[in-house]
Amino acid sequence: MIARQKTYEHSPPDVAKRLRVSPSKVIAWLESGELVGRNVAEKPDGRPRYRIAESDLADFLERRSASIVPAPSRHRRKKAGDTIEFFG
């Protein structure tokens, strides 16, 4: 007998509550393909009922995590030797 791994799946409102965004934002991520989920609706042409696996949510959060960006270097104005001084 083969043992199945039990994976917990989240609904869009669960994910929205966890990420502090609206459920419609989570659905938009699902429809754009940015967040991976599966449609468990009874009818394929009916209203979608998405479920997001814990591993897919972890991958999504890892991709969206803020990365450290180095601060831009300051560019100083170069002094030109042939500058005409009007006030001098």
LUMNUNU-840734 format. One record per atom (N, C-alpha, C, CB): residue in one letter; atom name; x, y, z. Coordinates in steps of 0.1 Angstrom, whole numbers, always signed. Glycine has a CB too. Layout:
! LUMNUNU-840734
> A, CA, X, Y, Z
...
***
This chain:
! LUMNUNU-840734
> M, N, +8, -12, +0
> M, CA, +0, +0, +0
> M, C, +9, +12, +0
> M, CB, -10, +0, +12
> I, N, +6, +21, -9
> I, CA, +14, +34, -11
> I, C, +8, +45, -2
> I, CB, +15, +38, -25
> A, N, +16, +51, +6
> A, CA, +12, +61, +15
> A, C, +12, +75, +7
> A, CB, +20, +62, +28
> R, N, +2, +82, +8
> R, CA, +1, +95, +1
> R, C, +6, +106, +11
> R, CB, -13, +98, -4
> Q, N, +13, +115, +5
> Q, CA, +17, +127, +13
> Q, C, +5, +136, +15
> Q, CB, +29, +134, +7
> K, N, +3, +140, +27
> K, CA, -9, +149, +29
> K, C, -4, +163, +28
> K, CB, -15, +147, +44
> T, N, -9, +170, +18
> T, CA, -6, +184, +16
> T, C, -18, +193, +19
> T, CB, -1, +186, +1
> Y, N, -15, +204, +26
> Y, CA, -26, +213, +30
> Y, C, -27, +223, +19
> Y, CB, -23, +220, +43
> E, N, -40, +225, +15
> E, CA, -43, +235, +5
> E, C, -51, +246, +10
> E, CB, -50, +228, -7
> H, N, -48, +258, +5
> H, CA, -54, +271, +10
> H, C, -64, +276, +0
> H, CB, -43, +281, +13
> S, N, -74, +282, +4
> S, CA, -83, +289, -5
> S, C, -78, +303, -7
> S, CB, -98, +289, +1
> P, N, -83, +310, -17
> P, CA, -79, +324, -19
> P, C, -81, +333, -7
> P, CB, -85, +330, -31
> P, N, -93, +332, +0
> P, CA, -95, +341, +12
> P, C, -85, +338, +23
> P, CB, -109, +339, +17
> D, N, -81, +325, +24
> D, CA, -71, +321, +34
> D, C, -57, +328, +31
> D, CB, -69, +306, +35
> V, N, -54, +327, +19
> V, CA, -41, +333, +14
> V, C, -42, +348, +16
> V, CB, -38, +329, +0
> A, N, -53, +354, +12
> A, CA, -55, +369, +13
> A, C, -53, +373, +27
> A, CB, -68, +373, +7
> K, N, -59, +366, +37
> K, CA, -58, +370, +51
> K, C, -44, +369, +56
> K, CB, -68, +360, +59
> R, N, -37, +358, +51
> R, CA, -23, +356, +55
> R, C, -14, +367, +50
> R, CB, -18, +342, +51
> L, N, -16, +372, +37
> L, CA, -8, +382, +31
> L, C, -13, +396, +33
> L, CB, -6, +379, +17
> R, N, -24, +397, +39
> R, CA, -31, +410, +42
> R, C, -34, +418, +29
> R, CB, -22, +419, +51
> V, N, -40, +411, +19
> V, CA, -44, +416, +7
> V, C, -59, +412, +5
> V, CB, -35, +412, -5
> S, N, -65, +417, -6
> S, CA, -79, +413, -8
> S, C, -79, +399, -15
> S, CB, -86, +423, -17
> P, N, -90, +392, -14
> P, CA, -91, +379, -21
> P, C, -91, +381, -36
> P, CB, -104, +372, -17
> S, N, -96, +392, -41
> S, CA, -96, +395, -55
> S, C, -81, +396, -61
> S, CB, -104, +407, -59
> K, N, -72, +401, -52
> K, CA, -58, +402, -56
> K, C, -52, +389, -57
> K, CB, -50, +411, -45
> V, N, -55, +380, -48
> V, CA, -50, +366, -49
> V, C, -56, +359, -62
> V, CB, -54, +358, -36
> I, N, -68, +361, -65
> I, CA, -74, +355, -77
> I, C, -67, +361, -89
> I, CB, -89, +358, -77
> A, N, -64, +374, -89
> A, CA, -57, +380, -100
> A, C, -43, +374, -102
> A, CB, -56, +395, -98
> W, N, -36, +371, -91
> W, CA, -23, +364, -92
> W, C, -25, +350, -98
> W, CB, -17, +363, -78
> L, N, -35, +343, -94
> L, CA, -38, +330, -99
> L, C, -41, +330, -114
> L, CB, -50, +323, -92
> E, N, -49, +340, -118
> E, CA, -53, +340, -132
> E, C, -41, +345, -141
> E, CB, -65, +350, -134
> S, N, -32, +353, -135
> S, CA, -21, +358, -143
> S, C, -10, +347, -144
> S, CB, -15, +371, -137
> G, N, -10, +337, -135
> G, CA, +0, +327, -135
> G, C, +11, +330, -125
> G, CB, +5, +324, -148
> E, N, +11, +341, -118
> E, CA, +21, +345, -109
> E, C, +21, +335, -97
> E, CB, +20, +359, -104
> L, N, +9, +332, -93
> L, CA, +7, +322, -82
> L, C, +0, +310, -88
> L, CB, -3, +328, -70
> V, N, +6, +298, -84
> V, CA, +1, +285, -89
> V, C, -10, +280, -80
> V, CB, +13, +275, -91
> G, N, -21, +276, -86
> G, CA, -31, +269, -79
> G, C, -39, +260, -88
> G, CB, -41, +280, -73
> R, N, -48, +253, -83
> R, CA, -57, +244, -92
> R, C, -71, +247, -89
> R, CB, -54, +229, -89
> N, N, -79, +246, -100
> N, CA, -93, +248, -99
> N, C, -100, +235, -96
> N, CB, -98, +254, -113
> V, N, -107, +235, -85
> V, CA, -114, +223, -80
> V, C, -129, +224, -82
> V, CB, -111, +220, -66
> A, N, -134, +233, -91
> A, CA, -148, +234, -94
> A, C, -154, +222, -100
> A, CB, -150, +247, -103
> E, N, -166, +219, -97
> E, CA, -174, +208, -103
> E, C, -175, +209, -118
> E, CB, -188, +206, -96
> K, N, -179, +221, -123
> K, CA, -181, +223, -137
> K, C, -169, +232, -143
> K, CB, -195, +230, -140
> P, N, -163, +227, -153
> P, CA, -152, +234, -159
> P, C, -155, +248, -164
> P, CB, -145, +226, -170
> D, N, -168, +250, -168
> D, CA, -172, +263, -173
> D, C, -179, +272, -163
> D, CB, -181, +261, -185
> G, N, -179, +267, -150
> G, CA, -186, +274, -140
> G, C, -176, +283, -132
> G, CB, -192, +264, -130
> R, N, -181, +288, -121
> R, CA, -172, +297, -113
> R, C, -160, +289, -107
> R, CB, -181, +303, -101
> P, N, -148, +295, -109
> P, CA, -136, +288, -105
> P, C, -135, +287, -89
> P, CB, -124, +294, -110
> R, N, -131, +276, -84
> R, CA, -128, +274, -70
> R, C, -114, +270, -69
> R, CB, -138, +264, -63
> Y, N, -105, +279, -66
> Y, CA, -91, +277, -65
> Y, C, -86, +271, -52
> Y, CB, -83, +289, -69
> R, N, -76, +263, -52
> R, CA, -69, +258, -41
> R, C, -54, +259, -43
> R, CB, -73, +243, -37
> I, N, -47, +265, -33
> I, CA, -33, +267, -35
> I, C, -25, +258, -25
> I, CB, -29, +282, -32
> A, N, -16, +250, -30
> A, CA, -8, +241, -22
> A, C, +2, +249, -14
> A, CB, +0, +231, -31
> E, N, +6, +244, -2
> E, CA, +15, +251, +7
> E, C, +28, +253, +0
> E, CB, +17, +243, +20
> S, N, +33, +243, -8
> S, CA, +46, +245, -15
> S, C, +45, +255, -25
> S, CB, +50, +231, -21
> D, N, +34, +256, -32
> D, CA, +33, +267, -43
> D, C, +32, +281, -36
> D, CB, +20, +265, -51
> L, N, +26, +282, -25
> L, CA, +25, +294, -18
> L, C, +39, +298, -13
> L, CB, +15, +294, -6
> A, N, +47, +289, -8
> A, CA, +60, +291, -3
> A, C, +69, +296, -15
> A, CB, +67, +279, +3
> D, N, +68, +290, -27
> D, CA, +75, +294, -38
> D, C, +72, +308, -43
> D, CB, +73, +284, -50
> F, N, +59, +311, -42
> F, CA, +54, +325, -46
> F, C, +60, +335, -36
> F, CB, +39, +325, -46
> L, N, +60, +332, -23
> L, CA, +65, +342, -14
> L, C, +80, +344, -15
> L, CB, +61, +337, +0
> E, N, +87, +333, -19
> E, CA, +101, +334, -20
> E, C, +104, +343, -32
> E, CB, +107, +320, -22
> R, N, +97, +341, -43
> R, CA, +99, +349, -55
> R, C, +96, +364, -53
> R, CB, +91, +344, -67
> R, N, +86, +367, -44
> R, CA, +82, +380, -42
> R, C, +89, +387, -30
> R, CB, +67, +381, -39
> S, N, +98, +380, -23
> S, CA, +104, +386, -12
> S, C, +114, +397, -17
> S, CB, +112, +375, -4
> A, N, +115, +407, -8
> A, CA, +124, +418, -11
> A, C, +138, +414, -11
> A, CB, +121, +430, -2
> S, N, +145, +417, -21
> S, CA, +160, +414, -22
> S, C, +167, +427, -19
> S, CB, +164, +408, -35
> I, N, +179, +426, -13
> I, CA, +187, +437, -10
> I, C, +193, +443, -22
> I, CB, +198, +434, +1
> V, N, +190, +456, -25
> V, CA, +195, +462, -37
> V, C, +206, +472, -32
> V, CB, +184, +470, -45
> P, N, +217, +472, -38
> P, CA, +228, +482, -33
> P, C, +223, +496, -36
> P, CB, +241, +479, -40
> A, N, +227, +505, -27
> A, CA, +223, +519, -29
> A, C, +231, +525, -41
> A, CB, +227, +527, -16
> P, N, +224, +533, -48
> P, CA, +231, +539, -60
> P, C, +242, +548, -55
> P, CB, +221, +547, -69
> S, N, +253, +548, -63
> S, CA, +264, +557, -60
> S, C, +261, +571, -63
> S, CB, +277, +552, -67
> R, N, +266, +580, -56
> R, CA, +264, +594, -58
> R, C, +273, +599, -69
> R, CB, +265, +603, -45
> H, N, +268, +606, -78
> H, CA, +276, +612, -89
> H, C, +279, +626, -86
> H, CB, +270, +610, -103
> R, N, +291, +630, -85
> R, CA, +294, +644, -82
> R, C, +297, +651, -96
> R, CB, +307, +646, -73
> R, N, +293, +663, -96
> R, CA, +294, +671, -108
> R, C, +309, +674, -110
> R, CB, +287, +685, -106
> K, N, +314, +672, -122
> K, CA, +328, +674, -125
> K, C, +330, +689, -127
> K, CB, +332, +666, -137
> K, N, +341, +694, -122
> K, CA, +344, +708, -124
> K, C, +351, +709, -138
> K, CB, +353, +714, -113
> A, N, +346, +717, -146
> A, CA, +352, +719, -159
> A, C, +362, +731, -159
> A, CB, +341, +722, -170
> G, N, +373, +729, -165
> G, CA, +384, +739, -164
> G, C, +381, +751, -173
> G, CB, +397, +733, -168
> D, N, +372, +749, -183
> D, CA, +369, +760, -192
> D, C, +356, +767, -189
> D, CB, +369, +755, -206
> T, N, +352, +767, -177
> T, CA, +339, +773, -173
> T, C, +341, +788, -172
> T, CB, +335, +768, -159
> I, N, +332, +795, -178
> I, CA, +332, +810, -177
> I, C, +324, +814, -165
> I, CB, +325, +816, -190
> E, N, +331, +822, -157
> E, CA, +325, +827, -144
> E, C, +319, +841, -147
> E, CB, +335, +827, -132
> F, N, +306, +843, -145
> F, CA, +300, +856, -147
> F, C, +301, +864, -135
> F, CB, +286, +854, -151
> F, N, +301, +859, -123
> F, CA, +302, +866, -111
> F, C, +316, +863, -105
> F, CB, +290, +863, -101
> G, N, +325, +872, -105
> G, CA, +337, +868, -100
> G, C, +346, +879, -94
> G, CB, +345, +862, -110
***
